[in-house]
């Protein structure tokens, strides 16, 4: 079973901190190609 989480962030450093915390249980992640708007999105898959 896996869980997918959507992470909203403004700067890459914020995403890096979240990925660092999730690294022990993270299966992978994908950064959304849509760069419009105030917040950027990334999708994280958890084991």
mmCIF entry with sequence, helices, sheets and N, C-alpha, C, O atoms, coordinates in Angstrom:
data_MODEL
# 
_entry.id   MODEL 
# 
_entity.id                         1 
_entity.type                       polymer 
_entity.pdbx_number_of_molecules   1 
# 
_entity_poly.entity_id                      1 
_entity_poly.type                           'polypeptide(L)' 
_entity_poly.nstd_linkage                   no 
_entity_poly.nstd_monomer                   no 
_entity_poly.pdbx_seq_one_letter_code       
;(UNK)(UNK)(UNK)(UNK)(UNK)(UNK)(UNK)(UNK)(UNK)(UNK)(UNK)(UNK)(UNK)(UNK)(UNK)(UNK)
(UNK)(UNK)(UNK)(UNK)(UNK)(UNK)(UNK)(UNK)(UNK)(UNK)(UNK)(UNK)(UNK)(UNK)(UNK)(UNK)
(UNK)(UNK)(UNK)(UNK)(UNK)(UNK)(UNK)(UNK)(UNK)(UNK)(UNK)(UNK)(UNK)(UNK)(UNK)
;
_entity_poly.pdbx_seq_one_letter_code_can   XXXXXXXXXXXXXXXXXXXXXXXXXXXXXXXXXXXXXXXXXXXXXXX 
_entity_poly.pdbx_strand_id                 A 
# 
loop_
_entity_poly_seq.entity_id 
_entity_poly_seq.num 
_entity_poly_seq.mon_id 
_entity_poly_seq.hetero 
1 1  UNK n 
1 2  UNK n 
1 3  UNK n 
1 4  UNK n 
1 5  UNK n 
1 6  UNK n 
1 7  UNK n 
1 8  UNK n 
1 9  UNK n 
1 10 UNK n 
1 11 UNK n 
1 12 UNK n 
1 13 UNK n 
1 14 UNK n 
1 15 UNK n 
1 16 UNK n 
1 17 UNK n 
1 18 UNK n 
1 19 UNK n 
1 20 UNK n 
1 21 UNK n 
1 22 UNK n 
1 23 UNK n 
1 24 UNK n 
1 25 UNK n 
1 26 UNK n 
1 27 UNK n 
1 28 UNK n 
1 29 UNK n 
1 30 UNK n 
1 31 UNK n 
1 32 UNK n 
1 33 UNK n 
1 34 UNK n 
1 35 UNK n 
1 36 UNK n 
1 37 UNK n 
1 38 UNK n 
1 39 UNK n 
1 40 UNK n 
1 41 UNK n 
1 42 UNK n 
1 43 UNK n 
1 44 UNK n 
1 45 UNK n 
1 46 UNK n 
1 47 UNK n 
# 
_struct_asym.id          A 
_struct_asym.entity_id   1 
# 
loop_
_struct_conf.conf_type_id 
_struct_conf.id 
_struct_conf.pdbx_PDB_helix_id 
_struct_conf.beg_label_comp_id 
_struct_conf.beg_label_asym_id 
_struct_conf.beg_label_seq_id 
_struct_conf.pdbx_beg_PDB_ins_code 
_struct_conf.end_label_comp_id 
_struct_conf.end_label_asym_id 
_struct_conf.end_label_seq_id 
_struct_conf.pdbx_end_PDB_ins_code 
_struct_conf.beg_auth_comp_id 
_struct_conf.beg_auth_asym_id 
_struct_conf.beg_auth_seq_id 
_struct_conf.end_auth_comp_id 
_struct_conf.end_auth_asym_id 
_struct_conf.end_auth_seq_id 
_struct_conf.pdbx_PDB_helix_class 
_struct_conf.details 
_struct_conf.pdbx_PDB_helix_length 
HELX_P HELX_P1 AA1 UNK A 12 ? UNK A 22 ? UNK A 12 UNK A 22 1 ? 11 
HELX_P HELX_P2 AA2 UNK A 23 ? UNK A 25 ? UNK A 23 UNK A 25 5 ? 3  
# 
_struct_conf_type.id          HELX_P 
_struct_conf_type.criteria    ? 
_struct_conf_type.reference   ? 
# 
_struct_sheet.id               AA1 
_struct_sheet.type             ? 
_struct_sheet.number_strands   3 
_struct_sheet.details          ? 
# 
loop_
_struct_sheet_order.sheet_id 
_struct_sheet_order.range_id_1 
_struct_sheet_order.range_id_2 
_struct_sheet_order.offset 
_struct_sheet_order.sense 
AA1 1 2 ? anti-parallel 
AA1 2 3 ? anti-parallel 
# 
loop_
_struct_sheet_range.sheet_id 
_struct_sheet_range.id 
_struct_sheet_range.beg_label_comp_id 
_struct_sheet_range.beg_label_asym_id 
_struct_sheet_range.beg_label_seq_id 
_struct_sheet_range.pdbx_beg_PDB_ins_code 
_struct_sheet_range.end_label_comp_id 
_struct_sheet_range.end_label_asym_id 
_struct_sheet_range.end_label_seq_id 
_struct_sheet_range.pdbx_end_PDB_ins_code 
_struct_sheet_range.beg_auth_comp_id 
_struct_sheet_range.beg_auth_asym_id 
_struct_sheet_range.beg_auth_seq_id 
_struct_sheet_range.end_auth_comp_id 
_struct_sheet_range.end_auth_asym_id 
_struct_sheet_range.end_auth_seq_id 
AA1 1 UNK A 3  ? UNK A 9  ? UNK A 3  UNK A 9  
AA1 2 UNK A 40 ? UNK A 46 ? UNK A 40 UNK A 46 
AA1 3 UNK A 26 ? UNK A 31 ? UNK A 26 UNK A 31 
# 
loop_
_atom_site.group_PDB 
_atom_site.id 
_atom_site.type_symbol 
_atom_site.label_atom_id 
_atom_site.label_alt_id 
_atom_site.label_comp_id 
_atom_site.label_asym_id 
_atom_site.label_entity_id 
_atom_site.label_seq_id 
_atom_site.pdbx_PDB_ins_code 
_atom_site.Cartn_x 
_atom_site.Cartn_y 
_atom_site.Cartn_z 
_atom_site.occupancy 
_atom_site.B_iso_or_equiv 
_atom_site.pdbx_formal_charge 
_atom_site.auth_seq_id 
_atom_site.auth_comp_id 
_atom_site.auth_asym_id 
_atom_site.auth_atom_id 
_atom_site.pdbx_PDB_model_num 
ATOM 1   N N  . UNK A 1 1  ? 0.848  -1.173 0.000   1.00 0.00 ? 1  UNK A N  1 
ATOM 2   C CA . UNK A 1 1  ? 0.000  0.000  0.000   1.00 0.00 ? 1  UNK A CA 1 
ATOM 3   C C  . UNK A 1 1  ? 0.892  1.234  0.000   1.00 0.00 ? 1  UNK A C  1 
ATOM 4   O O  . UNK A 1 1  ? 1.945  1.253  0.637   1.00 0.00 ? 1  UNK A O  1 
ATOM 5   N N  . UNK A 1 2  ? 0.460  2.260  -0.720  1.00 0.00 ? 2  UNK A N  1 
ATOM 6   C CA . UNK A 1 2  ? 1.212  3.522  -0.723  1.00 0.00 ? 2  UNK A CA 1 
ATOM 7   C C  . UNK A 1 2  ? 0.245  4.690  -0.592  1.00 0.00 ? 2  UNK A C  1 
ATOM 8   O O  . UNK A 1 2  ? -0.946 4.574  -0.882  1.00 0.00 ? 2  UNK A O  1 
ATOM 9   N N  . UNK A 1 3  ? 0.784  5.808  -0.151  1.00 0.00 ? 3  UNK A N  1 
ATOM 10  C CA . UNK A 1 3  ? 0.012  7.029  0.047   1.00 0.00 ? 3  UNK A CA 1 
ATOM 11  C C  . UNK A 1 3  ? 0.649  8.124  -0.787  1.00 0.00 ? 3  UNK A C  1 
ATOM 12  O O  . UNK A 1 3  ? 1.875  8.215  -0.857  1.00 0.00 ? 3  UNK A O  1 
ATOM 13  N N  . UNK A 1 4  ? -0.167 8.958  -1.423  1.00 0.00 ? 4  UNK A N  1 
ATOM 14  C CA . UNK A 1 4  ? 0.342  10.090 -2.187  1.00 0.00 ? 4  UNK A CA 1 
ATOM 15  C C  . UNK A 1 4  ? -0.041 11.375 -1.468  1.00 0.00 ? 4  UNK A C  1 
ATOM 16  O O  . UNK A 1 4  ? -1.187 11.549 -1.054  1.00 0.00 ? 4  UNK A O  1 
ATOM 17  N N  . UNK A 1 5  ? 0.931  12.272 -1.324  1.00 0.00 ? 5  UNK A N  1 
ATOM 18  C CA . UNK A 1 5  ? 0.748  13.531 -0.615  1.00 0.00 ? 5  UNK A CA 1 
ATOM 19  C C  . UNK A 1 5  ? 1.073  14.680 -1.564  1.00 0.00 ? 5  UNK A C  1 
ATOM 20  O O  . UNK A 1 5  ? 2.080  14.639 -2.270  1.00 0.00 ? 5  UNK A O  1 
ATOM 21  N N  . UNK A 1 6  ? 0.225  15.698 -1.583  1.00 0.00 ? 6  UNK A N  1 
ATOM 22  C CA . UNK A 1 6  ? 0.513  16.902 -2.365  1.00 0.00 ? 6  UNK A CA 1 
ATOM 23  C C  . UNK A 1 6  ? 1.111  17.938 -1.429  1.00 0.00 ? 6  UNK A C  1 
ATOM 24  O O  . UNK A 1 6  ? 0.530  18.262 -0.393  1.00 0.00 ? 6  UNK A O  1 
ATOM 25  N N  . UNK A 1 7  ? 2.268  18.453 -1.798  1.00 0.00 ? 7  UNK A N  1 
ATOM 26  C CA . UNK A 1 7  ? 2.968  19.456 -0.998  1.00 0.00 ? 7  UNK A CA 1 
ATOM 27  C C  . UNK A 1 7  ? 2.954  20.773 -1.771  1.00 0.00 ? 7  UNK A C  1 
ATOM 28  O O  . UNK A 1 7  ? 3.368  20.818 -2.930  1.00 0.00 ? 7  UNK A O  1 
ATOM 29  N N  . UNK A 1 8  ? 2.483  21.837 -1.138  1.00 0.00 ? 8  UNK A N  1 
ATOM 30  C CA . UNK A 1 8  ? 2.514  23.170 -1.736  1.00 0.00 ? 8  UNK A CA 1 
ATOM 31  C C  . UNK A 1 8  ? 3.641  23.956 -1.087  1.00 0.00 ? 8  UNK A C  1 
ATOM 32  O O  . UNK A 1 8  ? 3.799  23.927 0.134   1.00 0.00 ? 8  UNK A O  1 
ATOM 33  N N  . UNK A 1 9  ? 4.428  24.661 -1.903  1.00 0.00 ? 9  UNK A N  1 
ATOM 34  C CA . UNK A 1 9  ? 5.567  25.412 -1.384  1.00 0.00 ? 9  UNK A CA 1 
ATOM 35  C C  . UNK A 1 9  ? 5.799  26.640 -2.243  1.00 0.00 ? 9  UNK A C  1 
ATOM 36  O O  . UNK A 1 9  ? 5.331  26.705 -3.380  1.00 0.00 ? 9  UNK A O  1 
ATOM 37  N N  . UNK A 1 10 ? 6.522  27.615 -1.703  1.00 0.00 ? 10 UNK A N  1 
ATOM 38  C CA . UNK A 1 10 ? 6.856  28.825 -2.443  1.00 0.00 ? 10 UNK A CA 1 
ATOM 39  C C  . UNK A 1 10 ? 8.297  28.802 -2.925  1.00 0.00 ? 10 UNK A C  1 
ATOM 40  O O  . UNK A 1 10 ? 8.583  29.250 -4.035  1.00 0.00 ? 10 UNK A O  1 
ATOM 41  N N  . UNK A 1 11 ? 9.202  28.290 -2.113  1.00 0.00 ? 11 UNK A N  1 
ATOM 42  C CA . UNK A 1 11 ? 10.611 28.247 -2.477  1.00 0.00 ? 11 UNK A CA 1 
ATOM 43  C C  . UNK A 1 11 ? 11.126 26.820 -2.393  1.00 0.00 ? 11 UNK A C  1 
ATOM 44  O O  . UNK A 1 11 ? 10.644 26.023 -1.588  1.00 0.00 ? 11 UNK A O  1 
ATOM 45  N N  . UNK A 1 12 ? 12.104 26.504 -3.223  1.00 0.00 ? 12 UNK A N  1 
ATOM 46  C CA . UNK A 1 12 ? 12.648 25.146 -3.287  1.00 0.00 ? 12 UNK A CA 1 
ATOM 47  C C  . UNK A 1 12 ? 13.189 24.679 -1.934  1.00 0.00 ? 12 UNK A C  1 
ATOM 48  O O  . UNK A 1 12 ? 13.117 23.490 -1.623  1.00 0.00 ? 12 UNK A O  1 
ATOM 49  N N  . UNK A 1 13 ? 13.720 25.584 -1.137  1.00 0.00 ? 13 UNK A N  1 
ATOM 50  C CA . UNK A 1 13 ? 14.259 25.218 0.175   1.00 0.00 ? 13 UNK A CA 1 
ATOM 51  C C  . UNK A 1 13 ? 13.175 24.627 1.078   1.00 0.00 ? 13 UNK A C  1 
ATOM 52  O O  . UNK A 1 13 ? 13.452 23.724 1.868   1.00 0.00 ? 13 UNK A O  1 
ATOM 53  N N  . UNK A 1 14 ? 11.952 25.127 0.965   1.00 0.00 ? 14 UNK A N  1 
ATOM 54  C CA . UNK A 1 14 ? 10.838 24.584 1.760   1.00 0.00 ? 14 UNK A CA 1 
ATOM 55  C C  . UNK A 1 14 ? 10.564 23.141 1.368   1.00 0.00 ? 14 UNK A C  1 
ATOM 56  O O  . UNK A 1 14 ? 10.374 22.282 2.229   1.00 0.00 ? 14 UNK A O  1 
ATOM 57  N N  . UNK A 1 15 ? 10.545 22.878 0.074   1.00 0.00 ? 15 UNK A N  1 
ATOM 58  C CA . UNK A 1 15 ? 10.326 21.500 -0.400  1.00 0.00 ? 15 UNK A CA 1 
ATOM 59  C C  . UNK A 1 15 ? 11.464 20.602 0.053   1.00 0.00 ? 15 UNK A C  1 
ATOM 60  O O  . UNK A 1 15 ? 11.219 19.473 0.478   1.00 0.00 ? 15 UNK A O  1 
ATOM 61  N N  . UNK A 1 16 ? 12.695 21.072 -0.027  1.00 0.00 ? 16 UNK A N  1 
ATOM 62  C CA . UNK A 1 16 ? 13.847 20.264 0.389   1.00 0.00 ? 16 UNK A CA 1 
ATOM 63  C C  . UNK A 1 16 ? 13.755 19.859 1.851   1.00 0.00 ? 16 UNK A C  1 
ATOM 64  O O  . UNK A 1 16 ? 14.110 18.735 2.205   1.00 0.00 ? 16 UNK A O  1 
ATOM 65  N N  . UNK A 1 17 ? 13.277 20.771 2.714   1.00 0.00 ? 17 UNK A N  1 
ATOM 66  C CA . UNK A 1 17 ? 13.122 20.441 4.139   1.00 0.00 ? 17 UNK A CA 1 
ATOM 67  C C  . UNK A 1 17 ? 12.075 19.354 4.345   1.00 0.00 ? 17 UNK A C  1 
ATOM 68  O O  . UNK A 1 17 ? 12.274 18.439 5.144   1.00 0.00 ? 17 UNK A O  1 
ATOM 69  N N  . UNK A 1 18 ? 10.964 19.453 3.627   1.00 0.00 ? 18 UNK A N  1 
ATOM 70  C CA . UNK A 1 18 ? 9.901  18.442 3.755   1.00 0.00 ? 18 UNK A CA 1 
ATOM 71  C C  . UNK A 1 18 ? 10.397 17.088 3.238   1.00 0.00 ? 18 UNK A C  1 
ATOM 72  O O  . UNK A 1 18 ? 10.156 16.058 3.866   1.00 0.00 ? 18 UNK A O  1 
ATOM 73  N N  . UNK A 1 19 ? 11.081 17.089 2.106   1.00 0.00 ? 19 UNK A N  1 
ATOM 74  C CA . UNK A 1 19 ? 11.606 15.842 1.552   1.00 0.00 ? 19 UNK A CA 1 
ATOM 75  C C  . UNK A 1 19 ? 12.627 15.208 2.489   1.00 0.00 ? 19 UNK A C  1 
ATOM 76  O O  . UNK A 1 19 ? 12.684 13.984 2.607   1.00 0.00 ? 19 UNK A O  1 
ATOM 77  N N  . UNK A 1 20 ? 13.425 16.023 3.147   1.00 0.00 ? 20 UNK A N  1 
ATOM 78  C CA . UNK A 1 20 ? 14.402 15.505 4.103   1.00 0.00 ? 20 UNK A CA 1 
ATOM 79  C C  . UNK A 1 20 ? 13.701 14.789 5.263   1.00 0.00 ? 20 UNK A C  1 
ATOM 80  O O  . UNK A 1 20 ? 14.149 13.730 5.702   1.00 0.00 ? 20 UNK A O  1 
ATOM 81  N N  . UNK A 1 21 ? 12.616 15.362 5.750   1.00 0.00 ? 21 UNK A N  1 
ATOM 82  C CA . UNK A 1 21 ? 11.872 14.744 6.857   1.00 0.00 ? 21 UNK A CA 1 
ATOM 83  C C  . UNK A 1 21 ? 11.183 13.451 6.429   1.00 0.00 ? 21 UNK A C  1 
ATOM 84  O O  . UNK A 1 21 ? 11.085 12.508 7.213   1.00 0.00 ? 21 UNK A O  1 
ATOM 85  N N  . UNK A 1 22 ? 10.707 13.410 5.185   1.00 0.00 ? 22 UNK A N  1 
ATOM 86  C CA . UNK A 1 22 ? 9.978  12.240 4.707   1.00 0.00 ? 22 UNK A CA 1 
ATOM 87  C C  . UNK A 1 22 ? 10.878 11.154 4.110   1.00 0.00 ? 22 UNK A C  1 
ATOM 88  O O  . UNK A 1 22 ? 10.410 10.057 3.808   1.00 0.00 ? 22 UNK A O  1 
ATOM 89  N N  . UNK A 1 23 ? 12.150 11.454 3.942   1.00 0.00 ? 23 UNK A N  1 
ATOM 90  C CA . UNK A 1 23 ? 13.065 10.535 3.257   1.00 0.00 ? 23 UNK A CA 1 
ATOM 91  C C  . UNK A 1 23 ? 13.034 9.089  3.784   1.00 0.00 ? 23 UNK A C  1 
ATOM 92  O O  . UNK A 1 23 ? 13.091 8.168  2.969   1.00 0.00 ? 23 UNK A O  1 
ATOM 93  N N  . UNK A 1 24 ? 12.948 8.840  5.099   1.00 0.00 ? 24 UNK A N  1 
ATOM 94  C CA . UNK A 1 24 ? 12.952 7.446  5.568   1.00 0.00 ? 24 UNK A CA 1 
ATOM 95  C C  . UNK A 1 24 ? 11.765 6.611  5.063   1.00 0.00 ? 24 UNK A C  1 
ATOM 96  O O  . UNK A 1 24 ? 11.875 5.389  4.960   1.00 0.00 ? 24 UNK A O  1 
ATOM 97  N N  . UNK A 1 25 ? 10.651 7.247  4.753   1.00 0.00 ? 25 UNK A N  1 
ATOM 98  C CA . UNK A 1 25 ? 9.467  6.498  4.321   1.00 0.00 ? 25 UNK A CA 1 
ATOM 99  C C  . UNK A 1 25 ? 9.067  6.827  2.882   1.00 0.00 ? 25 UNK A C  1 
ATOM 100 O O  . UNK A 1 25 ? 8.054  6.325  2.396   1.00 0.00 ? 25 UNK A O  1 
ATOM 101 N N  . UNK A 1 26 ? 9.844  7.657  2.203   1.00 0.00 ? 26 UNK A N  1 
ATOM 102 C CA . UNK A 1 26 ? 9.486  8.139  0.869   1.00 0.00 ? 26 UNK A CA 1 
ATOM 103 C C  . UNK A 1 26 ? 9.872  7.117  -0.195  1.00 0.00 ? 26 UNK A C  1 
ATOM 104 O O  . UNK A 1 26 ? 10.964 6.549  -0.177  1.00 0.00 ? 26 UNK A O  1 
ATOM 105 N N  . UNK A 1 27 ? 8.948  6.904  -1.114  1.00 0.00 ? 27 UNK A N  1 
ATOM 106 C CA . UNK A 1 27 ? 9.187  6.036  -2.262  1.00 0.00 ? 27 UNK A CA 1 
ATOM 107 C C  . UNK A 1 27 ? 9.719  6.856  -3.438  1.00 0.00 ? 27 UNK A C  1 
ATOM 108 O O  . UNK A 1 27 ? 10.599 6.398  -4.167  1.00 0.00 ? 27 UNK A O  1 
ATOM 109 N N  . UNK A 1 28 ? 9.190  8.060  -3.621  1.00 0.00 ? 28 UNK A N  1 
ATOM 110 C CA . UNK A 1 28 ? 9.621  8.939  -4.698  1.00 0.00 ? 28 UNK A CA 1 
ATOM 111 C C  . UNK A 1 28 ? 8.795  10.208 -4.691  1.00 0.00 ? 28 UNK A C  1 
ATOM 112 O O  . UNK A 1 28 ? 7.852  10.342 -3.912  1.00 0.00 ? 28 UNK A O  1 
ATOM 113 N N  . UNK A 1 29 ? 9.156  11.144 -5.570  1.00 0.00 ? 29 UNK A N  1 
ATOM 114 C CA . UNK A 1 29 ? 8.390  12.387 -5.674  1.00 0.00 ? 29 UNK A CA 1 
ATOM 115 C C  . UNK A 1 29 ? 8.469  12.935 -7.085  1.00 0.00 ? 29 UNK A C  1 
ATOM 116 O O  . UNK A 1 29 ? 9.361  12.586 -7.858  1.00 0.00 ? 29 UNK A O  1 
ATOM 117 N N  . UNK A 1 30 ? 7.511  13.807 -7.406  1.00 0.00 ? 30 UNK A N  1 
ATOM 118 C CA . UNK A 1 30 ? 7.451  14.440 -8.715  1.00 0.00 ? 30 UNK A CA 1 
ATOM 119 C C  . UNK A 1 30 ? 7.057  15.890 -8.509  1.00 0.00 ? 30 UNK A C  1 
ATOM 120 O O  . UNK A 1 30 ? 6.112  16.185 -7.776  1.00 0.00 ? 30 UNK A O  1 
ATOM 121 N N  . UNK A 1 31 ? 7.783  16.798 -9.157  1.00 0.00 ? 31 UNK A N  1 
ATOM 122 C CA . UNK A 1 31 ? 7.458  18.219 -9.088  1.00 0.00 ? 31 UNK A CA 1 
ATOM 123 C C  . UNK A 1 31 ? 6.533  18.549 -10.249 1.00 0.00 ? 31 UNK A C  1 
ATOM 124 O O  . UNK A 1 31 ? 6.806  18.190 -11.394 1.00 0.00 ? 31 UNK A O  1 
ATOM 125 N N  . UNK A 1 32 ? 5.445  19.231 -9.949  1.00 0.00 ? 32 UNK A N  1 
ATOM 126 C CA . UNK A 1 32 ? 4.464  19.611 -10.968 1.00 0.00 ? 32 UNK A CA 1 
ATOM 127 C C  . UNK A 1 32 ? 5.095  20.550 -11.983 1.00 0.00 ? 32 UNK A C  1 
ATOM 128 O O  . UNK A 1 32 ? 5.914  21.396 -11.626 1.00 0.00 ? 32 UNK A O  1 
ATOM 129 N N  . UNK A 1 33 ? 4.720  20.405 -13.233 1.00 0.00 ? 33 UNK A N  1 
ATOM 130 C CA . UNK A 1 33 ? 5.231  21.255 -14.294 1.00 0.00 ? 33 UNK A CA 1 
ATOM 131 C C  . UNK A 1 33 ? 4.582  22.625 -14.323 1.00 0.00 ? 33 UNK A C  1 
ATOM 132 O O  . UNK A 1 33 ? 5.097  23.539 -14.968 1.00 0.00 ? 33 UNK A O  1 
ATOM 133 N N  . UNK A 1 34 ? 3.463  22.781 -13.637 1.00 0.00 ? 34 UNK A N  1 
ATOM 134 C CA . UNK A 1 34 ? 2.741  24.054 -13.611 1.00 0.00 ? 34 UNK A CA 1 
ATOM 135 C C  . UNK A 1 34 ? 3.427  25.004 -12.636 1.00 0.00 ? 34 UNK A C  1 
ATOM 136 O O  . UNK A 1 34 ? 3.395  24.783 -11.425 1.00 0.00 ? 34 UNK A O  1 
ATOM 137 N N  . UNK A 1 35 ? 4.046  26.056 -13.156 1.00 0.00 ? 35 UNK A N  1 
ATOM 138 C CA . UNK A 1 35 ? 4.762  27.025 -12.324 1.00 0.00 ? 35 UNK A CA 1 
ATOM 139 C C  . UNK A 1 35 ? 3.953  28.298 -12.094 1.00 0.00 ? 35 UNK A C  1 
ATOM 140 O O  . UNK A 1 35 ? 4.482  29.256 -11.530 1.00 0.00 ? 35 UNK A O  1 
ATOM 141 N N  . UNK A 1 36 ? 2.703  28.337 -12.508 1.00 0.00 ? 36 UNK A N  1 
ATOM 142 C CA . UNK A 1 36 ? 1.873  29.525 -12.359 1.00 0.00 ? 36 UNK A CA 1 
ATOM 143 C C  . UNK A 1 36 ? 1.331  29.623 -10.941 1.00 0.00 ? 36 UNK A C  1 
ATOM 144 O O  . UNK A 1 36 ? 1.193  28.616 -10.248 1.00 0.00 ? 36 UNK A O  1 
ATOM 145 N N  . UNK A 1 37 ? 1.027  30.838 -10.519 1.00 0.00 ? 37 UNK A N  1 
ATOM 146 C CA . UNK A 1 37 ? 0.428  31.050 -9.209  1.00 0.00 ? 37 UNK A CA 1 
ATOM 147 C C  . UNK A 1 37 ? 1.464  31.268 -8.126  1.00 0.00 ? 37 UNK A C  1 
ATOM 148 O O  . UNK A 1 37 ? 2.670  31.216 -8.367  1.00 0.00 ? 37 UNK A O  1 
ATOM 149 N N  . UNK A 1 38 ? 0.967  31.510 -6.935  1.00 0.00 ? 38 UNK A N  1 
ATOM 150 C CA . UNK A 1 38 ? 1.833  31.821 -5.797  1.00 0.00 ? 38 UNK A CA 1 
ATOM 151 C C  . UNK A 1 38 ? 2.550  30.581 -5.290  1.00 0.00 ? 38 UNK A C  1 
ATOM 152 O O  . UNK A 1 38 ? 3.707  30.664 -4.880  1.00 0.00 ? 38 UNK A O  1 
ATOM 153 N N  . UNK A 1 39 ? 1.883  29.430 -5.310  1.00 0.00 ? 39 UNK A N  1 
ATOM 154 C CA . UNK A 1 39 ? 2.442  28.205 -4.757  1.00 0.00 ? 39 UNK A CA 1 
ATOM 155 C C  . UNK A 1 39 ? 2.753  27.206 -5.861  1.00 0.00 ? 39 UNK A C  1 
ATOM 156 O O  . UNK A 1 39 ? 2.000  27.066 -6.825  1.00 0.00 ? 39 UNK A O  1 
ATOM 157 N N  . UNK A 1 40 ? 3.865  26.521 -5.705  1.00 0.00 ? 40 UNK A N  1 
ATOM 158 C CA . UNK A 1 40 ? 4.255  25.419 -6.577  1.00 0.00 ? 40 UNK A CA 1 
ATOM 159 C C  . UNK A 1 40 ? 3.850  24.135 -5.892  1.00 0.00 ? 40 UNK A C  1 
ATOM 160 O O  . UNK A 1 40 ? 3.640  24.118 -4.679  1.00 0.00 ? 40 UNK A O  1 
ATOM 161 N N  . UNK A 1 41 ? 3.736  23.049 -6.657  1.00 0.00 ? 41 UNK A N  1 
ATOM 162 C CA . UNK A 1 41 ? 3.288  21.792 -6.086  1.00 0.00 ? 41 UNK A CA 1 
ATOM 163 C C  . UNK A 1 41 ? 4.277  20.663 -6.379  1.00 0.00 ? 41 UNK A C  1 
ATOM 164 O O  . UNK A 1 41 ? 4.947  20.641 -7.412  1.00 0.00 ? 41 UNK A O  1 
ATOM 165 N N  . UNK A 1 42 ? 4.341  19.734 -5.434  1.00 0.00 ? 42 UNK A N  1 
ATOM 166 C CA . UNK A 1 42 ? 5.103  18.508 -5.609  1.00 0.00 ? 42 UNK A CA 1 
ATOM 167 C C  . UNK A 1 42 ? 4.233  17.380 -5.076  1.00 0.00 ? 42 UNK A C  1 
ATOM 168 O O  . UNK A 1 42 ? 3.441  17.571 -4.153  1.00 0.00 ? 42 UNK A O  1 
ATOM 169 N N  . UNK A 1 43 ? 4.391  16.203 -5.668  1.00 0.00 ? 43 UNK A N  1 
ATOM 170 C CA . UNK A 1 43 ? 3.624  15.038 -5.256  1.00 0.00 ? 43 UNK A CA 1 
ATOM 171 C C  . UNK A 1 43 ? 4.605  14.002 -4.710  1.00 0.00 ? 43 UNK A C  1 
ATOM 172 O O  . UNK A 1 43 ? 5.535  13.587 -5.402  1.00 0.00 ? 43 UNK A O  1 
ATOM 173 N N  . UNK A 1 44 ? 4.383  13.590 -3.460  1.00 0.00 ? 44 UNK A N  1 
ATOM 174 C CA . UNK A 1 44 ? 5.281  12.666 -2.780  1.00 0.00 ? 44 UNK A CA 1 
ATOM 175 C C  . UNK A 1 44 ? 4.549  11.351 -2.567  1.00 0.00 ? 44 UNK A C  1 
ATOM 176 O O  . UNK A 1 44 ? 3.404  11.327 -2.116  1.00 0.00 ? 44 UNK A O  1 
ATOM 177 N N  . UNK A 1 45 ? 5.234  10.249 -2.902  1.00 0.00 ? 45 UNK A N  1 
ATOM 178 C CA . UNK A 1 45 ? 4.647  8.922  -2.680  1.00 0.00 ? 45 UNK A CA 1 
ATOM 179 C C  . UNK A 1 45 ? 5.355  8.275  -1.496  1.00 0.00 ? 45 UNK A C  1 
ATOM 180 O O  . UNK A 1 45 ? 6.583  8.189  -1.453  1.00 0.00 ? 45 UNK A O  1 
ATOM 181 N N  . UNK A 1 46 ? 4.549  7.823  -0.537  1.00 0.00 ? 46 UNK A N  1 
ATOM 182 C CA . UNK A 1 46 ? 5.049  7.201  0.694   1.00 0.00 ? 46 UNK A CA 1 
ATOM 183 C C  . UNK A 1 46 ? 4.819  5.696  0.608   1.00 0.00 ? 46 UNK A C  1 
ATOM 184 O O  . UNK A 1 46 ? 3.797  5.243  0.094   1.00 0.00 ? 46 UNK A O  1 
ATOM 185 N N  . UNK A 1 47 ? 5.784  4.923  1.119   1.00 0.00 ? 47 UNK A N  1 
ATOM 186 C CA . UNK A 1 47 ? 5.672  3.450  1.124   1.00 0.00 ? 47 UNK A CA 1 
ATOM 187 C C  . UNK A 1 47 ? 4.481  2.992  1.925   1.00 0.00 ? 47 UNK A C  1 
ATOM 188 O O  . UNK A 1 47 ? 4.236  1.790  2.035   1.00 0.00 ? 47 UNK A O  1 
# 
